[in-house]
Amino acid sequence: MGKLVRCISQDGTIIAMAVDSTDIVNRAEEIHKTSAVCTAALGRLLTAASLMGSSLKGKDDSVTVRMRGDGPAGTVMAVSDSEGNVRGYVQQNIVEIPLNEKGKLDVSGAIGKNGFLTVIKDLGMKEPYVGQVPIISGEIAEDITAYYSTSEQTPTVCALGVLVNPDLTVKAAGGLIIQLLPTALDDTIDKVEECIKDLKPISSLIANGMTPEEICRHALHLFDLDILDSAEPAYKCYCSKERVEAALISTGVEELTEMSKQEKTEVSCQFCDIRYTFTGKDIEKLIKRATK
């Protein structure tokens, strides 16, 4: 289970949030059996979505973060609820490409730079809020920063990291988001820049035993912080047979009739890989429900 904390500066100018998502990303790797660079890419996006979700107000609110570049990984998606619980997937779970020029996993190369980052917020309104920005680097953190700056006009610092072990398990994963509130002045910006100029990678801080609260205080050492709230987010999927049945019914009677001719129809959840099996008779029952 992860650990997430949100803080506010005592002068009311900054919000900071950090998460230890090591367990979350490990679970994602177990489910999707991703290669190292895909674990890093999906892990970063899951971490970002968890932090973004923790800022939602309503209990049933959710945020979907999707990156679709021209890289071999294809679409990478993460969905978070308002408690920071996340689920996600990467379209191509196995990608093998050389390390980047820094000797690190080449997340940007896996995702690609030609494409878009899309954020969909379901806030219980008639229509969801949708924001979209071009991919800046494909490294994800920079792209999240660009999204906040462009779509929400919120000056933001985002840092995300995933350390993958040689056996493909996750040694450490986490993230930090710092946002300036409308009350912030120019000197606040200068102080934030001074704080983070020598900040080490978040995954390294977590690997060395730092908690999310300690990371927030370390990253903003020139400010006094108060804790707003904390949570223990997890990798959590909400799929069920009932939801799958509803999805099958939505395909229409004609499609269901074709399925009913098969001995069995198997549907796999893209987020948790649970497989739901329906016999021909099961599909016939769905047809009756669809025609009522």
Backbone torsions as a table, in degrees:
resi	resn	phi	psi	omega
1	MET	NA	139.4	-178.0
2	GLY	-80.8	175.0	176.1
3	LYS	-133.5	127.7	-176.6
4	LEU	-133.4	140.1	178.5
5	VAL	-138.3	143.4	174.2
6	ARG	-120.6	133.7	-176.8
7	CYS	-127.1	159.3	172.9
8	ILE	-132.3	142.5	178.0
9	SER	-70.9	148.8	-176.8
10	GLN	-65.1	-21.3	177.0
11	ASP	-87.8	2.4	174.9
12	GLY	70.6	28.2	-176.5
13	THR	-110.5	-15.0	-172.4
14	ILE	-139.6	138.9	168.0
15	ILE	-109.5	134.2	176.1
16	ALA	-130.2	137.1	177.6
17	MET	-139.1	140.5	-179.2
18	ALA	-140.2	152.1	-179.4
19	VAL	-141.6	140.0	167.7
20	ASP	-96.2	105.3	-174.7
21	SER	-106.7	21.0	-176.9
22	THR	-55.4	-50.1	-178.8
23	ASP	-65.0	-37.5	179.5
24	ILE	-62.1	-48.6	-176.7
25	VAL	-70.7	-35.4	174.6
26	ASN	-59.5	-42.5	179.3
27	ARG	-64.7	-40.1	178.1
28	ALA	-62.2	-40.6	178.8
29	GLU	-65.3	-39.4	178.4
30	GLU	-62.9	-41.7	-177.5
31	ILE	-71.6	-49.0	-170.8
32	HIS	-94.0	-9.6	178.6
33	LYS	50.6	55.2	-175.6
34	THR	-82.5	151.5	170.1
35	SER	-72.0	169.6	-173.1
36	ALA	-57.2	-47.9	-176.5
37	VAL	-69.8	-31.7	177.3
38	CYS	-72.6	-34.3	173.7
39	THR	-61.6	-42.8	179.6
40	ALA	-64.3	-44.0	-178.7
41	ALA	-66.3	-51.8	-180.0
42	LEU	-64.4	-39.5	-179.7
43	GLY	-62.1	-42.3	177.8
44	ARG	-62.8	-43.4	-178.0
45	LEU	-69.0	-39.4	175.6
46	LEU	-60.1	-42.0	-179.9
47	THR	-63.6	-45.8	178.6
48	ALA	-62.0	-43.7	-179.2
49	ALA	-63.9	-38.9	178.2
50	SER	-60.5	-44.9	178.3
51	LEU	-64.9	-43.1	-179.7
52	MET	-65.8	-39.3	179.4
53	GLY	-65.4	-33.6	-177.8
54	SER	-64.8	-15.6	-179.9
55	SER	-90.8	-6.6	179.9
56	LEU	-69.6	147.3	-174.3
57	LYS	-89.9	-43.7	-173.3
58	GLY	-83.3	146.8	-178.7
59	LYS	-59.4	-36.6	-176.8
60	ASP	-98.1	7.6	178.5
61	ASP	-70.2	154.5	176.7
62	SER	-149.0	158.9	176.2
63	VAL	-132.3	134.7	176.8
64	THR	-113.3	128.3	178.8
65	VAL	-118.5	121.9	-176.1
66	ARG	-128.7	131.9	174.7
67	MET	-117.9	129.2	177.7
68	ARG	-133.7	100.0	177.6
69	GLY	-107.5	-165.7	-179.4
70	ASP	-102.6	17.2	179.7
71	GLY	-85.7	171.1	-175.4
72	PRO	-68.1	-16.9	-179.9
73	ALA	-73.5	-20.6	-177.4
74	GLY	70.8	-148.0	-178.7
75	THR	-72.9	135.4	172.8
76	VAL	-121.1	129.4	-174.7
77	MET	-135.9	144.8	174.9
78	ALA	-141.2	141.6	179.7
79	VAL	-127.4	133.0	-178.9
80	SER	-126.8	146.2	170.5
81	ASP	-92.8	-174.5	-174.0
82	SER	-76.4	-5.1	175.8
83	GLU	-101.9	4.4	178.9
84	GLY	86.2	2.2	175.1
85	ASN	-68.2	134.6	-172.9
86	VAL	-130.9	160.0	170.6
87	ARG	-147.0	157.7	-179.2
88	GLY	-173.4	179.8	177.7
89	TYR	-158.3	161.9	171.9
90	VAL	-122.6	133.8	-172.2
91	GLN	-58.3	-46.4	176.4
92	GLN	-110.8	105.9	-172.5
93	ASN	-76.7	-18.1	178.5
94	ILE	-117.5	112.5	174.7
95	VAL	-133.3	127.6	178.6
96	GLU	-120.1	107.7	178.3
97	ILE	-134.0	158.4	-178.8
98	PRO	-62.6	158.2	173.3
99	LEU	-62.7	157.5	178.6
100	ASN	-77.7	-176.2	-174.4
101	GLU	-66.0	-16.3	177.4
102	LYS	-93.5	3.3	-178.5
103	GLY	76.7	19.1	-179.1
104	LYS	-106.8	165.3	174.1
105	LEU	-58.9	130.3	-172.7
106	ASP	-87.7	76.3	179.5
107	VAL	-62.2	-42.6	178.9
108	SER	-59.2	-41.1	178.9
109	GLY	-66.7	-34.1	179.3
110	ALA	-71.8	-38.6	-178.1
111	ILE	-84.6	-39.6	-176.4
112	GLY	92.2	163.5	-176.4
113	LYS	-110.2	-11.5	179.3
114	ASN	-100.6	103.6	-177.8
115	GLY	164.7	-159.8	-173.5
116	PHE	-137.3	149.3	167.8
117	LEU	-102.0	123.8	-178.5
118	THR	-119.1	132.7	177.4
119	VAL	-119.4	124.5	179.5
120	ILE	-118.7	119.5	179.0
121	LYS	-109.6	118.0	175.3
122	ASP	-96.3	104.4	-174.1
123	LEU	-109.0	20.2	178.7
124	GLY	78.7	10.6	177.7
125	MET	-87.7	178.0	-179.5
126	LYS	-61.9	-40.8	178.9
127	GLU	-126.3	142.0	177.1
128	PRO	-72.0	155.8	172.9
129	TYR	-81.7	131.7	179.7
130	VAL	-126.0	124.2	174.8
131	GLY	-122.9	141.1	-177.6
132	GLN	-142.2	135.8	177.0
133	VAL	-135.4	151.2	175.0
134	PRO	-63.8	146.6	175.3
135	ILE	-63.8	128.7	-178.8
136	ILE	-87.0	-50.0	-176.1
137	SER	-132.8	-22.4	-174.1
138	GLY	82.2	-1.2	178.4
139	GLU	-82.9	-7.2	174.3
140	ILE	83.7	-54.5	-178.5
141	ALA	-59.9	-46.1	178.4
142	GLU	-63.0	-34.1	-178.5
143	ASP	-72.6	-36.8	174.8
144	ILE	-64.1	-41.7	177.3
145	THR	-59.8	-44.3	179.8
146	ALA	-64.2	-38.5	178.6
147	TYR	-60.5	-49.5	-178.5
148	TYR	-62.3	-39.4	-178.9
149	SER	-66.7	-42.4	-174.4
150	THR	-84.6	-48.5	-172.5
151	SER	-87.9	-29.7	-177.9
152	GLU	-117.7	1.7	178.6
153	GLN	49.3	43.0	179.6
154	THR	-119.6	111.5	176.9
155	PRO	-58.6	124.7	-170.2
156	THR	-138.8	143.3	168.3
157	VAL	-114.1	128.8	179.3
158	CYS	-128.4	131.3	176.5
159	ALA	-131.6	128.9	-178.4
160	LEU	-133.9	145.6	179.5
161	GLY	-156.4	146.5	176.1
162	VAL	-138.4	123.3	174.6
163	LEU	-103.1	119.3	-177.2
164	VAL	-104.0	129.5	177.8
165	ASN	-73.7	161.6	177.6
166	PRO	-56.7	-29.3	179.4
167	ASP	-86.8	11.1	176.3
168	LEU	77.3	-0.4	170.5
169	THR	-74.4	169.6	-175.4
170	VAL	-103.3	121.0	179.5
171	LYS	-76.6	-43.6	-179.4
172	ALA	-160.5	144.9	176.3
173	ALA	-151.0	145.9	179.3
174	GLY	-179.9	178.5	-178.4
175	GLY	-157.1	162.2	180.0
176	LEU	-140.5	131.5	172.7
177	ILE	-125.9	127.7	175.5
178	ILE	-118.0	129.1	-178.7
179	GLN	-130.6	137.4	177.0
180	LEU	-84.7	132.6	175.9
181	LEU	-85.7	162.2	-178.1
182	PRO	-56.7	-20.2	-179.5
183	THR	-78.1	-8.9	-176.3
184	ALA	-69.5	140.7	177.0
185	LEU	-108.1	177.1	-177.8
186	ASP	-59.9	-37.0	-179.1
187	ASP	-69.2	-25.6	174.7
188	THR	-64.9	-44.8	178.3
189	ILE	-59.6	-44.0	179.8
190	ASP	-61.2	-40.9	179.8
191	LYS	-67.0	-38.9	178.0
192	VAL	-63.7	-45.1	179.3
193	GLU	-61.3	-38.2	177.8
194	GLU	-65.1	-39.0	-178.7
195	CYS	-64.1	-43.4	-168.9
196	ILE	-95.9	-1.0	-172.8
197	LYS	-62.4	-29.8	-179.6
198	ASP	-115.3	21.2	-177.7
199	LEU	-67.0	129.0	179.1
200	LYS	-76.6	161.8	178.1
201	PRO	-53.7	138.0	-177.2
202	ILE	-60.2	-40.1	-179.6
203	SER	-62.4	-33.4	177.4
204	SER	-68.8	-40.1	178.4
205	LEU	-62.3	-41.7	179.5
206	ILE	-68.2	-41.8	178.5
207	ALA	-60.3	-28.5	179.4
208	ASN	-89.3	7.4	172.0
209	GLY	97.9	5.5	179.6
210	MET	-72.5	139.6	174.9
211	THR	-86.3	163.7	176.8
212	PRO	-56.6	-39.8	178.1
213	GLU	-63.1	-43.8	179.9
214	GLU	-64.4	-35.3	178.2
215	ILE	-64.9	-43.4	177.8
216	CYS	-60.5	-46.3	-178.1
217	ARG	-69.1	-36.4	177.5
218	HIS	-66.4	-44.5	-177.2
219	ALA	-68.5	-29.4	-179.1
220	LEU	-120.2	54.0	-173.4
221	HIS	-67.3	-14.2	178.1
222	LEU	-89.8	2.2	-179.1
223	PHE	-122.1	153.0	171.5
224	ASP	-94.9	126.1	-175.1
225	LEU	-113.6	145.0	170.5
226	ASP	-115.4	143.7	179.0
227	ILE	-79.5	127.3	175.7
228	LEU	-82.6	-51.1	179.2
229	ASP	-165.6	168.8	178.2
230	SER	-142.0	161.9	-178.2
231	ALA	-152.9	167.3	175.6
232	GLU	-123.9	76.8	-176.6
233	PRO	-70.5	156.2	-179.5
234	ALA	-138.7	167.5	170.0
235	TYR	-76.0	116.0	-170.6
236	LYS	-140.8	122.0	178.2
237	CYS	-108.1	143.1	-177.4
238	TYR	-107.7	19.0	-178.7
239	CYS	-70.1	157.5	177.6
240	SER	-158.5	164.2	178.9
241	LYS	-62.2	-36.8	179.9
242	GLU	-62.0	-41.7	179.4
243	ARG	-67.8	-37.6	178.1
244	VAL	-66.2	-41.0	177.3
245	GLU	-59.5	-43.2	178.8
246	ALA	-62.3	-39.3	178.7
247	ALA	-65.4	-40.5	179.0
248	LEU	-65.4	-43.1	178.6
249	ILE	-59.4	-36.7	-178.6
250	SER	-67.2	-14.1	178.6
251	THR	-75.1	-17.4	176.5
252	GLY	103.1	158.4	-175.9
253	VAL	-63.2	-39.7	-177.7
254	GLU	-61.1	-45.0	179.6
255	GLU	-67.2	-40.6	178.9
256	LEU	-64.3	-37.3	178.8
257	THR	-61.2	-40.0	177.0
258	GLU	-64.9	-40.4	178.7
259	MET	-63.9	-36.5	-175.8
260	SER	-65.3	-19.6	179.8
261	LYS	-78.1	-14.6	-179.6
262	GLN	-88.2	152.5	179.4
263	GLU	-61.5	-40.2	175.4
264	LYS	-154.2	152.9	175.9
265	THR	-119.7	128.6	-178.4
266	GLU	-114.4	129.2	179.0
267	VAL	-120.3	129.4	-178.7
268	SER	-111.9	132.2	176.7
269	CYS	-71.3	127.6	-177.4
270	GLN	-71.4	-17.0	-178.3
271	PHE	-91.2	-38.2	-175.2
272	CYS	-123.1	-4.6	175.3
273	ASP	67.4	14.1	171.4
274	ILE	-68.4	137.1	-178.4
275	ARG	-105.4	131.4	177.5
276	TYR	-111.1	127.0	-176.6
277	THR	-110.8	134.3	179.7
278	PHE	-125.8	129.0	175.7
279	THR	-80.5	171.9	176.7
280	GLY	-58.1	-39.3	178.6
281	LYS	-66.4	-35.7	176.4
282	ASP	-60.9	-42.5	-179.0
283	ILE	-67.5	-36.8	177.8
284	GLU	-61.3	-37.1	177.3
285	LYS	-65.3	-37.6	178.1
286	LEU	-66.8	-35.4	177.6
287	ILE	-61.6	-43.0	178.7
288	LYS	-61.8	-40.5	177.9
289	ARG	-66.1	-36.1	-178.0
290	ALA	-70.8	-24.6	-176.1
291	THR	-98.9	1.1	178.4
292	LYS	-71.8	NA	NA
